[in-house]
Amino acid sequence: MTPPTPRRYAGLSGDQRAALRRESLLEAGLDVFAATGKGGATMTAICAHAKLTERYFYESFTSRDELLQNVLDGIADEVRQGGLDALRASTGTIEQRVRNAIASFVTILTEDPRKGRIAMIESAASEPLRTHRRAALRGFAQMVADEATRMYGDRAWPPHQGEINGLLFVGGLAELVTAWLNDEISITPDEIVDAATYQFTSTAHR
């Protein structure tokens, strides 16, 4: 017996509609979390912003913290992919590729202030997001160390020193972007890119 064809609404299957609702909740989480911090980013507020009921919230997420972690992961994935695409480009000098990778990071977090506030400020304010953010930064530091080894070969630092340098670089860049987002430093995004490029190309190899 042939199984029944899944019902479709407005040309979309049930799975497609669920995926769209999930994306709407993530976008709402991005808006509300950036605007109000974790305290204001309640499940009720996120659902209201997405114009969805709590029933649909639990269709995709088990808790408010899971949704916020997914929002943070989405930003991290965007930053990671942009950086890797630039570093592994087939054209340009090492310094040009490094500059493009750092520019991608800075652009994502400064041109969309929601992403900058969540990645750099709000996610560091309370658990469990603080631990989640710290793990993401460690992952970026390891990526930096691995890419330095790939680019510089025998001139790269050994793994232990590379990891230390990666943590110093990622942590320093994060603090610089945070200071810019908080209006604590008189500097332009381009100057952040220049300073970080010089720092990386000066310290990522022997």
Secondary structure, 3 states (H helix, E strand, C coil): CCCCCCCEECCEEHHHHHHHHHHHHHHHHHHHHHHHHHHHCCHHHHHHHHCCCHHHHHHHCCCHHHHHHHHHHHHHHHHHHHHHHHHCCCCCCHHHHHHHHHHHHHHHHHHCHHHHHHHHHHHHCCCCHHHHHHHHHHHHHHHHHHHHHHHHHHHECCHHHHHHHHHHHHHHHHHHHHHHHCCCCCCCHHHHHHHHHHHHHHHCEC
